[in-house]
Amino acid sequence: MEPPITLLLADDHEIFLDGLKGILQQEAGFEVTGLARNGYEALDALTEGTVDVLITDINMPKCDGIALTQAIKAQNPSQKVLILSMYDDYSIIQSIFDAEAEGYVLKNSGRDELVRAIKRIYAGSSYYSKEVLDILMEDQPTKPERPAIEEVLSPRETEVLSLICQELSTKEIAEKLFLSPRTVDTHRKHILQKTGAKTLVGLVKFSFAYGLV
């Protein structure tokens, strides 16, 4: 039997926090192991033990969700973070994107989308809801000059990167492009080196900048 996905929930609204815990505890395969009312409590909880996914709001006292994400990533880049918030402002979403949180889901989303986001992030992918990506796409300021994608990646690497951002596994990419899994892994390694990305979210950021997402 697979172990449950452990979750730490951070939000300064007691009723919402209790409600979210109740919803997720009813979902098979999830275990809420801790609750935090602000960013400092979340950091303390993560210092005492690890969880699979931290789910946090943005607007919290003492240490908000953006500062919390930045602190967590500086301390432990592999800690997975999902933002669950009502903010649909471009600058805030961009700040979270830059902090490389693995996901961002708006609080008015349904239960199914939240569960899907958690499972994808746990599996090593990322999840930014369509509404969030639309805001990033529509409201972003003029993009700075950058080298053409052809100057950074080969056509095959660009193709592989696009499929990575579509959340295909190495095996699925290999089958789709008629390549061996080892060849796909080699392309993935070269893509990370050429883009300077350290994580999947870093690759998504690069792809977003070039319009591949």
Backbone bond lengths (Angstrom), bond angles and torsions (degrees), N, CA, C in turn:
res aa  C-N    CA-C-N  psi(-1)  N-CA   C-N-CA  omega(-1)  CA-C   N-CA-C  phi
1 M - - - 1.471 - - 1.527 109.75 -
2 E 1.328 116.18 133.09 1.454 121.61 -179.15 1.529 110.93 -68.09
3 P 1.332 117.97 138.37 1.476 119.65 176.67 1.522 109.95 -67.18
4 P 1.324 118.02 152.45 1.471 120.13 -179.43 1.518 111.57 -69.33
5 I 1.319 115.86 155.69 1.465 122.22 173.28 1.524 106.84 -79.33
6 T 1.326 117.41 117.25 1.462 120.48 -177.17 1.526 110.60 -86.50
7 L 1.322 115.62 139.60 1.461 122.23 -173.62 1.522 111.36 -130.02
8 L 1.326 115.67 139.30 1.462 122.80 169.30 1.522 106.83 -114.07
9 L 1.327 117.76 127.28 1.462 122.51 -177.02 1.521 109.46 -108.88
10 A 1.336 116.26 131.83 1.466 121.12 179.99 1.523 110.07 -128.05
11 D 1.333 116.34 119.54 1.463 121.96 178.97 1.524 107.33 -164.95
12 D 1.327 117.46 142.60 1.466 119.31 -176.65 1.521 112.97 -89.37
13 H 1.326 117.91 1.13 1.460 120.79 177.47 1.532 109.16 -100.20
14 E 1.326 116.07 108.89 1.466 122.52 -172.83 1.525 112.44 -57.38
15 I 1.331 116.70 -44.94 1.460 120.20 -177.20 1.525 110.18 -64.74
16 F 1.337 116.54 -44.39 1.465 120.10 179.42 1.521 110.33 -63.66
17 L 1.335 116.35 -42.24 1.467 121.01 -178.57 1.523 110.55 -61.52
18 D 1.326 116.57 -46.14 1.462 120.16 179.22 1.530 111.21 -64.95
19 G 1.344 115.94 -38.85 1.465 119.80 179.08 1.513 112.22 -65.63
20 L 1.334 116.09 -42.36 1.464 120.50 179.35 1.528 110.50 -64.58
21 K 1.335 115.74 -41.59 1.465 119.56 177.58 1.525 110.33 -59.56
22 G 1.331 116.52 -44.86 1.456 120.45 -179.55 1.519 112.20 -61.22
23 I 1.332 116.71 -42.05 1.470 121.46 179.83 1.524 111.02 -63.32
24 L 1.322 116.25 -47.64 1.465 120.02 -175.56 1.527 112.73 -73.28
25 Q 1.337 116.88 -31.57 1.461 119.72 177.82 1.524 111.24 -67.03
26 Q 1.326 116.90 -25.53 1.457 120.55 178.98 1.525 111.86 -78.82
27 E 1.328 116.63 -14.38 1.457 121.35 -178.01 1.536 109.47 -83.92
28 A 1.306 116.87 125.08 1.461 121.10 -179.91 1.532 110.38 -60.12
29 G 1.320 115.43 133.12 1.457 119.76 176.15 1.511 114.34 92.07
30 F 1.341 118.23 1.92 1.458 122.27 177.73 1.529 109.90 -112.93
31 E 1.324 115.81 144.92 1.467 120.37 173.99 1.525 108.98 -139.27
32 V 1.318 116.83 117.27 1.463 121.62 176.53 1.525 107.30 -83.49
33 T 1.330 115.93 112.61 1.464 120.15 -175.02 1.519 113.44 -99.73
34 G 1.352 117.31 -8.28 1.458 118.66 -179.97 1.512 112.70 -167.97
35 L 1.343 115.26 155.46 1.462 122.55 176.65 1.519 108.49 -126.22
36 A 1.340 116.88 141.64 1.466 121.64 178.07 1.518 108.62 -132.87
37 R 1.340 116.45 138.99 1.470 121.44 -178.29 1.520 112.29 -96.79
38 N 1.333 117.65 -7.92 1.463 121.60 175.79 1.525 108.59 -157.97
39 G 1.332 115.69 175.14 1.449 119.90 -175.78 1.514 114.24 -64.05
40 Y 1.343 116.90 -35.67 1.459 120.30 -179.85 1.533 111.06 -64.85
41 E 1.320 116.18 -41.25 1.460 119.42 177.70 1.528 110.40 -62.85
42 A 1.325 116.37 -38.89 1.468 120.31 178.46 1.522 110.98 -64.23
43 L 1.339 116.43 -44.12 1.462 120.48 178.49 1.527 110.95 -62.21
44 D 1.320 116.72 -42.37 1.461 120.72 178.27 1.530 110.78 -61.18
45 A 1.324 115.81 -42.78 1.469 120.12 -178.95 1.526 110.71 -64.12
46 L 1.323 116.64 -38.81 1.462 120.49 -179.61 1.523 111.46 -73.60
47 T 1.325 116.86 -25.30 1.466 120.23 176.15 1.519 110.49 -71.08
48 E 1.333 115.01 -35.52 1.465 120.29 -178.04 1.520 112.37 -77.16
49 G 1.316 118.00 -26.56 1.462 121.10 -179.41 1.514 110.96 -171.60
50 T 1.320 116.85 162.17 1.459 121.08 -177.68 1.526 110.99 -95.08
51 V 1.311 115.52 154.12 1.461 122.29 171.70 1.525 107.20 -131.91
52 D 1.308 115.99 160.39 1.461 119.74 -179.27 1.522 111.48 -70.81
53 V 1.326 117.33 -45.23 1.464 121.21 -178.04 1.531 110.10 -140.00
54 L 1.321 115.99 129.50 1.466 121.74 170.01 1.519 107.71 -94.01
55 I 1.334 116.97 127.62 1.457 122.07 175.85 1.522 106.80 -111.36
56 T 1.328 116.68 118.91 1.457 119.63 -174.15 1.515 113.26 -135.67
57 D 1.340 114.80 148.83 1.460 122.21 171.37 1.528 107.85 -80.20
58 I 1.325 116.66 171.00 1.463 120.57 176.25 1.518 110.86 -93.25
59 N 1.331 117.44 -51.39 1.456 121.60 -174.39 1.523 111.01 -83.25
60 M 1.352 115.59 95.40 1.460 121.02 177.75 1.527 108.84 -135.70
61 P 1.327 117.63 151.40 1.473 119.90 178.73 1.523 112.10 -70.83
62 K 1.332 115.48 159.83 1.467 124.64 175.09 1.525 113.09 70.71
63 C 1.311 118.07 -52.36 1.472 121.32 179.94 1.514 107.17 -148.66
64 D 1.340 116.92 108.60 1.469 119.31 -175.13 1.529 111.26 -76.67
65 G 1.339 115.57 176.73 1.453 120.72 -175.33 1.516 114.36 -63.87
66 I 1.336 116.93 -31.62 1.469 120.09 179.17 1.528 109.80 -69.90
67 A 1.346 115.97 -50.14 1.460 120.06 178.75 1.525 110.93 -62.69
68 L 1.332 116.27 -37.17 1.460 120.83 178.38 1.521 110.91 -62.25
69 T 1.328 116.46 -46.60 1.466 120.51 179.64 1.521 111.07 -61.86
70 Q 1.322 116.63 -44.02 1.465 120.56 179.15 1.523 111.36 -61.66
71 A 1.337 116.35 -42.87 1.463 120.70 -179.72 1.527 111.09 -65.46
72 I 1.324 115.74 -41.78 1.462 120.14 -179.48 1.525 110.84 -64.61
73 K 1.331 116.19 -45.49 1.458 119.84 -177.85 1.530 111.74 -67.09
74 A 1.330 116.86 -31.40 1.465 120.16 176.85 1.526 110.54 -70.08
75 Q 1.317 115.44 -35.17 1.461 121.51 -177.75 1.525 111.71 -83.18
76 N 1.340 115.99 -42.03 1.467 121.23 -176.26 1.531 109.30 -148.64
77 P 1.341 117.65 88.14 1.473 121.32 -175.95 1.525 113.83 -57.69
78 S 1.329 117.43 -22.96 1.464 119.81 -176.99 1.533 113.16 -83.84
79 Q 1.344 117.35 -9.30 1.462 119.48 178.98 1.523 109.85 -67.79
80 K 1.320 116.39 125.00 1.458 121.48 -176.96 1.531 110.00 -83.78
81 V 1.346 115.20 133.52 1.463 121.62 -176.97 1.527 109.99 -127.10
82 L 1.321 116.15 129.21 1.462 122.53 173.92 1.519 108.41 -117.83
83 I 1.326 116.79 122.69 1.457 121.92 176.68 1.528 109.05 -87.92
84 L 1.320 115.68 128.46 1.467 121.70 175.63 1.515 106.10 -124.02
85 S 1.315 117.39 103.96 1.462 120.29 -171.82 1.527 111.01 -148.47
86 M 1.335 114.77 165.66 1.464 120.15 178.64 1.528 111.97 -90.65
87 Y 1.346 117.34 -10.72 1.462 120.62 -174.57 1.522 111.81 -71.16
88 D 1.335 114.85 125.37 1.460 120.00 175.70 1.528 110.52 -121.51
89 D 1.339 115.16 30.66 1.462 122.09 178.57 1.521 109.66 -86.74
90 Y 1.330 116.61 136.03 1.461 121.24 -175.59 1.521 112.43 -56.81
91 S 1.343 117.48 -48.19 1.461 120.29 -173.77 1.527 111.71 -63.57
92 I 1.331 116.96 -37.29 1.464 120.49 179.37 1.520 110.29 -69.89
93 I 1.324 116.26 -45.81 1.464 119.78 178.99 1.525 110.58 -61.72
94 Q 1.335 116.95 -40.58 1.456 120.83 179.16 1.534 110.67 -63.36
95 S 1.332 116.95 -37.57 1.459 120.36 178.88 1.527 111.45 -64.25
96 I 1.322 116.19 -40.57 1.461 120.76 177.73 1.528 110.16 -67.93
97 F 1.330 116.25 -40.35 1.459 121.86 177.93 1.525 109.71 -60.94
98 D 1.337 115.94 -44.41 1.465 120.74 179.51 1.528 111.82 -66.07
99 A 1.334 116.54 -31.24 1.469 120.60 178.27 1.525 111.59 -75.07
100 E 1.329 116.13 -7.63 1.467 124.07 175.64 1.526 113.44 66.52
101 A 1.341 115.26 39.87 1.464 118.65 167.34 1.523 107.21 -65.44
102 E 1.327 116.01 143.71 1.470 119.50 -176.97 1.521 113.53 -71.24
103 G 1.340 117.19 -19.27 1.450 117.61 -178.23 1.513 113.39 -159.84
104 Y 1.320 114.89 160.96 1.467 122.01 177.26 1.527 107.53 -147.06
105 V 1.324 115.62 118.25 1.463 121.56 178.49 1.522 107.94 -126.83
106 L 1.319 117.21 135.26 1.456 121.25 179.17 1.535 110.11 -75.81
107 K 1.337 116.32 148.17 1.457 120.79 -176.30 1.529 113.22 -66.93
108 N 1.320 116.84 -18.13 1.466 117.96 178.07 1.532 111.95 -86.87
109 S 1.338 116.74 5.85 1.462 120.34 176.30 1.521 109.44 -73.67
110 G 1.315 116.64 162.42 1.461 121.02 -179.79 1.521 112.47 -82.30
111 R 1.303 113.92 167.52 1.476 121.20 179.73 1.525 111.07 -59.02
112 D 1.332 117.18 -41.37 1.456 120.66 -177.05 1.525 111.73 -60.86
113 E 1.348 116.63 -40.48 1.465 119.22 -179.71 1.524 110.63 -67.56
114 L 1.318 117.16 -39.35 1.462 120.32 178.54 1.527 110.45 -62.18
115 V 1.306 117.27 -45.65 1.466 121.40 179.40 1.523 110.22 -62.55
116 R 1.332 116.06 -42.17 1.466 120.35 179.09 1.525 110.95 -62.65
117 A 1.322 116.62 -41.44 1.468 121.14 179.64 1.528 110.94 -62.64
118 I 1.329 116.96 -45.71 1.464 120.99 179.92 1.525 110.77 -60.08
119 K 1.319 116.56 -45.86 1.462 120.35 -176.91 1.529 111.35 -66.37
120 R 1.327 117.33 -39.05 1.464 119.87 179.11 1.523 111.27 -67.19
121 I 1.316 116.05 -42.09 1.466 119.81 179.53 1.526 110.26 -65.76
122 Y 1.310 117.07 -42.69 1.463 121.04 178.09 1.526 111.08 -59.86
123 A 1.333 116.23 -35.90 1.469 121.31 -178.13 1.529 112.48 -76.98
124 G 1.332 116.69 -1.79 1.459 119.45 176.94 1.510 114.43 102.03
125 S 1.335 116.96 8.43 1.453 120.55 179.19 1.532 108.81 -101.74
126 S 1.318 116.03 -166.80 1.457 121.48 175.12 1.525 108.09 -128.99
127 Y 1.337 116.56 163.46 1.464 119.11 179.34 1.521 110.32 -149.63
128 Y 1.315 115.54 107.08 1.464 122.41 171.38 1.522 106.19 -114.27
129 S 1.327 116.46 120.82 1.457 119.66 -175.49 1.520 110.69 -61.54
130 K 1.315 115.77 156.22 1.461 121.46 -176.01 1.522 111.25 -56.59
131 E 1.349 117.21 -40.33 1.467 120.16 -179.78 1.529 110.99 -61.22
132 V 1.327 116.40 -39.55 1.458 120.89 -179.86 1.523 110.93 -67.63
133 L 1.327 117.37 -44.93 1.467 120.79 178.55 1.523 111.20 -64.36
134 D 1.337 116.79 -36.90 1.468 120.37 177.92 1.527 110.85 -61.95
135 I 1.326 116.52 -40.44 1.472 120.82 178.77 1.525 110.03 -63.67
136 L 1.323 116.67 -44.23 1.463 121.05 178.93 1.525 110.79 -62.17
137 M 1.325 116.26 -40.28 1.467 121.19 -177.87 1.524 111.87 -69.98
138 E 1.341 116.54 -43.45 1.461 121.18 -171.55 1.520 113.49 -82.16
139 D 1.336 116.49 -35.61 1.469 119.76 -171.34 1.516 115.10 -100.13
140 Q 1.336 117.34 -1.63 1.456 117.75 -176.38 1.524 111.18 -68.62
141 P 1.339 117.30 144.16 1.459 120.70 178.03 1.524 110.95 -70.24
142 T 1.318 116.57 178.34 1.457 120.81 -179.62 1.522 109.88 -56.99
143 K 1.325 115.56 129.79 1.454 120.05 -178.16 1.527 110.27 -71.59
144 P 1.325 117.74 139.39 1.458 120.40 177.34 1.523 111.03 -67.72
145 E 1.321 115.76 159.42 1.454 120.13 178.05 1.523 109.59 -63.98
146 R 1.315 117.13 136.72 1.457 121.95 177.44 1.523 108.33 -146.82
147 P 1.320 117.92 158.96 1.465 119.82 179.13 1.520 110.71 -59.62
148 A 1.319 116.66 150.98 1.462 120.57 175.59 1.523 108.57 -62.72
149 I 1.328 116.18 149.50 1.458 120.73 -178.14 1.520 110.81 -55.97
150 E 1.342 117.05 -32.42 1.462 121.20 -179.29 1.528 111.92 -66.58
151 E 1.324 116.79 -21.02 1.462 120.54 179.21 1.526 111.85 -85.65
152 V 1.333 115.66 -11.75 1.466 119.70 -178.20 1.531 111.34 -105.10
153 L 1.325 115.71 -47.56 1.462 120.97 -176.54 1.519 110.95 -124.18
154 S 1.312 115.60 152.31 1.459 120.32 173.56 1.525 108.86 -74.18
155 P 1.340 118.38 162.19 1.464 119.91 178.12 1.531 112.78 -55.09
156 R 1.334 117.01 -40.11 1.454 119.94 -179.73 1.536 110.74 -68.07
157 E 1.322 117.53 -40.14 1.460 121.15 178.13 1.518 110.70 -64.08
158 T 1.329 116.87 -39.26 1.468 120.69 177.42 1.522 110.17 -62.80
159 E 1.322 116.10 -39.93 1.463 121.47 178.93 1.526 110.59 -64.62
160 V 1.323 116.23 -44.73 1.464 120.44 179.24 1.530 110.60 -64.06
161 L 1.330 116.63 -42.62 1.462 120.60 179.74 1.524 110.98 -61.43
162 S 1.313 116.61 -42.30 1.460 120.18 178.91 1.526 110.91 -59.83
163 L 1.322 117.55 -39.92 1.463 121.66 179.83 1.527 111.20 -72.52
164 I 1.335 117.37 -34.25 1.464 120.72 175.16 1.521 109.66 -60.25
165 C 1.332 116.10 -42.70 1.464 120.75 -178.86 1.527 112.00 -70.89
166 Q 1.337 116.23 -17.65 1.456 120.22 173.93 1.529 110.79 -87.30
167 E 1.336 115.53 6.75 1.462 123.77 173.73 1.521 113.25 71.13
168 L 1.335 116.74 27.19 1.455 120.15 174.49 1.527 109.37 -80.54
169 S 1.299 116.56 143.65 1.460 121.48 177.98 1.524 109.77 -77.14
170 T 1.331 115.59 168.67 1.470 119.83 177.64 1.518 110.55 -57.32
171 K 1.313 116.77 -43.13 1.463 120.98 179.86 1.528 111.15 -62.48
172 E 1.337 116.96 -43.75 1.469 120.71 -179.15 1.526 111.27 -66.10
173 I 1.345 116.13 -39.31 1.462 119.91 178.05 1.523 109.67 -64.64
174 A 1.333 116.86 -43.24 1.464 121.45 179.67 1.522 111.09 -58.97
175 E 1.332 116.11 -44.37 1.464 120.19 -179.82 1.524 111.45 -66.75
176 K 1.322 116.55 -39.38 1.463 120.69 -177.43 1.531 111.87 -68.36
177 L 1.338 115.97 -36.93 1.465 120.46 -176.17 1.526 112.48 -100.60
178 F 1.330 116.66 4.29 1.475 121.93 -179.75 1.533 110.84 57.57
179 L 1.330 114.84 47.71 1.453 122.31 178.16 1.517 108.98 -121.91
180 S 1.315 116.58 166.46 1.459 120.03 173.89 1.528 108.26 -83.46
181 P 1.337 117.61 151.47 1.470 119.98 176.57 1.523 112.13 -56.05
182 R 1.328 117.38 -35.41 1.468 120.26 179.43 1.528 110.87 -63.70
183 T 1.326 116.24 -39.38 1.467 120.02 178.43 1.518 110.63 -65.14
184 V 1.336 117.09 -40.68 1.462 121.07 178.07 1.530 110.04 -62.87
185 D 1.324 116.90 -42.27 1.469 120.58 178.39 1.523 111.02 -62.47
186 T 1.340 116.82 -36.72 1.468 120.56 177.17 1.515 110.45 -65.20
187 H 1.336 116.85 -43.52 1.471 120.82 177.10 1.530 110.00 -61.17
188 R 1.326 117.06 -42.65 1.467 121.77 -179.58 1.540 110.05 -60.01
189 K 1.334 115.94 -43.51 1.457 121.02 179.33 1.523 111.09 -62.29
190 H 1.343 116.59 -43.96 1.464 120.44 179.40 1.530 111.55 -65.76
191 I 1.333 116.16 -36.96 1.469 120.60 179.29 1.530 110.07 -63.31
192 L 1.318 116.75 -44.73 1.469 120.63 178.42 1.529 110.70 -60.91
193 Q 1.326 116.69 -42.20 1.468 120.80 -179.63 1.526 111.27 -65.30
194 K 1.327 116.49 -44.54 1.463 120.64 -175.02 1.523 113.02 -73.65
195 T 1.332 116.75 -33.73 1.468 119.92 -178.58 1.525 112.12 -87.63
196 G 1.333 116.85 -17.92 1.456 120.11 -177.07 1.509 113.26 77.41
197 A 1.333 117.09 7.72 1.465 121.37 -179.51 1.527 109.91 -74.97
198 K 1.311 116.44 144.99 1.460 122.28 178.88 1.526 111.73 -105.72
199 T 1.317 116.51 -23.24 1.459 121.35 -174.73 1.522 110.17 -135.28
200 L 1.340 115.23 172.28 1.455 120.36 176.01 1.523 111.02 -60.58
201 V 1.340 116.72 -40.81 1.461 119.89 179.08 1.526 110.17 -62.41
202 G 1.336 116.84 -36.32 1.451 120.31 176.18 1.520 111.42 -61.66
203 L 1.323 117.01 -39.57 1.469 121.01 176.40 1.528 110.85 -66.15
204 V 1.331 116.18 -39.43 1.471 120.11 178.02 1.526 110.07 -63.10
205 K 1.340 116.97 -41.51 1.469 121.13 178.00 1.526 110.69 -61.02
206 F 1.320 116.61 -44.47 1.460 120.30 177.85 1.528 110.35 -61.84
207 S 1.321 116.51 -45.52 1.473 121.91 -179.11 1.518 110.74 -63.64
208 F 1.335 116.03 -38.75 1.465 120.77 179.33 1.516 109.84 -63.64
209 A 1.329 117.24 -42.57 1.454 121.53 -179.06 1.529 112.02 -62.04
210 Y 1.331 116.10 -29.40 1.456 120.76 -178.61 1.532 113.06 -101.28
211 G 1.329 116.03 7.85 1.448 119.29 176.13 1.515 114.56 74.29
212 L 1.343 117.43 21.09 1.461 120.25 -179.75 1.520 111.54 -86.03
213 V 1.345 116.95 -15.22 1.472 121.30 179.68 1.514 109.05 -101.60
